Amino acid sequence: MKSLPQPPQWAVRFLEWFCPYLLFESVLGDLLEEFDDDVEQLGERKARARFIWNVISFFRPGILLRNNFKLKIIDNIMFNNYFKIALRNIRKRKLYSFINAFGLSIAIAFCVLIYLFIKDERSFDQFHKNKSDLFVVARTSYDAWGGEPTYEHSLYQQLVLGPQLQQEVPEVKRIARFKSGYTGVLNFNNKSFEESFGFTDSAFFKMFSFPLLSGDIKSIFKNPDEMVITTRVAERYFGNEDPVGKAVEFDFGGEKRLFTISGLVDVPPSNSSLQFNILIPMENHPSYEWQMQNGWRSFSTPTFIQLEHGADTALVAKKMEQAVEKFVKDDQDQERKELNIAADIKLLSYHLNNIEGMHMNTKLAWDNSSDPQYSYILAGIALLILVIACINYVSLSLSASGVRRKEVGVRKAIGAHRNQLISQFTIESIALAVISMIFGFALVFVLLPYFNDFTSKQIHITWGNSFELVGLIFLLALFIGVLAGSYPSLFLSSFKTSLVLKGSNISKLKAGFTKPLVVLQFALSSFLIISSLIMYKQMEFITTKDLGYNNELVLVVNTHRGYALRNNGLVEKMRVALQGVPDVKLVSGSNSSFGGGWNMMGYTEDGKNKMSYVYDVDPYYIPLLDIEILKGRNFDPDMPSDSNAVIVNEALVKDMGWTDPLSEHLNWEEDEASEGARVIGVMKDYNFLSLQRNVEPLFLKEKDAFLNYLLIKIEPDNIPETIALIEDEWSKVSPDKPFSYSFLDDDVARQYDAFNKWMNIMGLATGFAIIISCLGLFGLSGINALNKTKEIGIRKVFGAEVFNIFILLNRQFVWLAIISFLLAAPVAWYIMSQWLEKFEFSIELGWQMFVFSMLSGLLVALITVSYHGIKSAFTNPADTLKYE
């Protein structure tokens, strides 16, 4: 017999919840009566919709005020009871409790570490009091040299720009130019160390919040022979003494000068874009006078400005361009003429970038900038880990629910409502999450030093941020507890009392719902496995690729020669001095080392604008690095005419379109009186830049002056002793300069520090994801074994082997893992393809890597599920059949 139409029961319960007790029955009666009329006139579907609308319409402030309404889900007594039961169940099921808490702890710890990382990234330069008024000047200039003309963005400006802006633009309150990255030798009281330093202006300490610990900010840098040092430098030379007022000898640019320390500042915080150890007035820059007089075409100096508070930045930028226009117009007109640039093409424009966003702005190409994409990726990975942990929790809770069905049945039989059971199971989930929170917080302390090493950060947990972290972790635990416990709570509370108490086979859990969760979970893990493997292979490729030269066992020594002519010939002196050291094979010199900067030259050839890298070297450079000469010869130290010769690489020959390069001349100095430098050799292309960039045109010219770096090839035996002997000889040849060295292969590897950092983080995330995924898989295998208890018993009675039982239980996991992999592989392939495009030289995404990743995932999955499979396979069938 067909049942009568009924209104939606949830709407009835909702009405019961908010309606005053005395009104409920009469209101419900009216609504049911109207519902019956609507069924006859409009039909059941429309009647149900009108019933819902009537209930919702009744939910208004007036009725709520009349109701003795209390948002009270459970009272204190019940809460205490639930809490005790939760703790008892956690203790009772130690294995599942431990696995669940362990997984959640790892997820919480990882999320907190990623939170600290992102917070540190976003905290850069936020400590400056005037941060809203501080800007760095950016430039967009038209580049018509070499290849296709393009617009170039840069922070490097004319040295004269800052002072000119302060005169021409009223909104500019202060300016400070900042050039860093130099090294010099500081001498005081027989202590001598190599120190990094920079040039800046006196307004620097008024604009930025690097407070002077000692010294007078009003008079700082009034004298060009002043110096400001950090506490790190001060401790090295003066211990606990106040260094202000002391005179020190500072050797930079090849000249020794006396400076008076006029200020002491704390070491800049790690989240500062501006880093320095020593600052001296900008007027000390070697080319200061020339650049201030003639430097409108020389872009070399980052410039910071402080605007009047509330100034319109767009208007200021426009005024900046107008101010510069009158100084650069003649130069630009000449450039248009020389390079055939159309009149409607804008050659130069300026922009203002607030210092608060400087660190995360990759267009600015600041040394200490960071790609915000990585923060988004890390946040995404943290979210993935969290999702995996929640899925893991759901699977394990469902796995354990079979043993709790009687508890649910008994509770329901004695009058427990479903919402009370849901509350109970949710509180259990939250209690476990809170326990995980405690372990997760402890894990953060344990893992933070390693995390700092991985990410090259200096993150610390202090009293200031520990309370914030505790609050964050608590909210995270609460969120995980409610989220992860919601479905198991609904599932467990849905057991029917009669069936459970009768012993019906409720243990056949609806694992079908958990399978998609495990597929999603394992797909996320597979994505991380594939991505990490590809990153590892790419970094392995980079570090082992034949670069076209041999960088092994080559010491790089900074000569600190500077611009002083008296230091010419320093490399030759060392070559002579080291002839007596048996394990020194070759000695050479160059003006720049790999990863330590370069020079580029622009020149016009047959009306076309060309650009090329240029290195100053001596005749021993090519044999020391084993660079292959394809045509012609190397520089000959006995041929003075080679000082006007060049050796070019294949890329330059191709760029110039030469068919017989040894008959060509390269007029790179555009000397109208001669045909240019003679090409005496063509060398095979070698990667003198990072592998992120293609091999570009390069030529070497012989020069014995301005060789800033000493390259020393040594034998593999007795390396420490050989270095000690080299240092002895260095102290004789250059007694006033410290001996500082590095190995060339280490210098080359440092070019990829950022990528190594991200590879480490991905590896860490993958490890976490695999561990948590395995826990979830472990739970699902438990469900599977439970569901097949009777089948296993029957099969064993009929003679099934242990191996067959093992296959029966585990084959579905193989399929789940394969499906997960098939879902993850295309996504990983696309994202990793995008990442590899950052490199000019990269690996091919071959099928082998994907197969290896899949087999690795399968192996991990099989190992994880083996426990339940083997346990079930060896169970006595009499016990299982009796149980069923």
Secondary structure, 3 states (H helix, E strand, C coil): CCCCCCCCHHHHHHHHHHCCHHHHHHHHHHHHHHHHHHHHHHCHHHHHHHHHHHHHHHCCHHHHHHCCCCCCCCCHHHHHHHHHHHHHHHHHCHHHHHHHHHHHHHHHHHHHHHHHHHHHHHCCCCCCCCHHHEEEEEEEEEECCCCCCEEEEECEECCCHHHHHHHHCCCEEEEEEEEEEEEEEEEECCEEEEEEEEEECCCHHHHCCCCEEEECCCCCCCCCCEEEEEHHHHHHHHCCCCCCCCEEEEEECCEEEEEEEEEEECCCCCCCCCCCCEEEEHHHCCCHHHHHHHHHHCCCEEEEEEECCCCCHHHHHHHHHHHHHHHHHHHHHHHHHHHCCCCCCCCEEEEEEEHHHCCCCHHHCCCCCCCHHHHHHHHHHHHHHHHHHHHHHHHHHHHHHHHHHHHHHHHHHCCCCHHHHHHHHHHHHHHHHHHHHHHHHHHHHHHHHHHHHHHCCCCCCCHHHHHHHHHHHHHHHHHHHHHHHHHHHHHHHCCCHHHHHHCCCCCCCCCCCHHHHHHHHHHHHHHHHHHHHHHHHHHHHHHHCCCCCCCCCEEEEECCCCCCHHHCCHHHHHHHHHHHCCCEEEEEEECCCCCCCCEEEEEEECCEEEEEEEEEECCCHHHHCCCCEEEECCCCCCCHHHHHEEEEEHHHHHHHCCCCHHHCEECCCCCCCCCCEEEEEEECCCCCCCCCCCCCCEEEEECCCCCCEEEEEECCCCHHHHHHHHHHHHHHHCCCCCCCEEEHHHHHHHHHHHHHHHHHHHHHHHHHHHHHHHHHHHHHHHHHHHHCHHHHHHHHHCCCCHHHHHHHHHHHHHHHHHHHHHHHHHHHHHHHHHHHCCCCCCCCCCHHHHHHHHHHHHHHHHHHHHHHHHHHHCCCHHHHHHHC
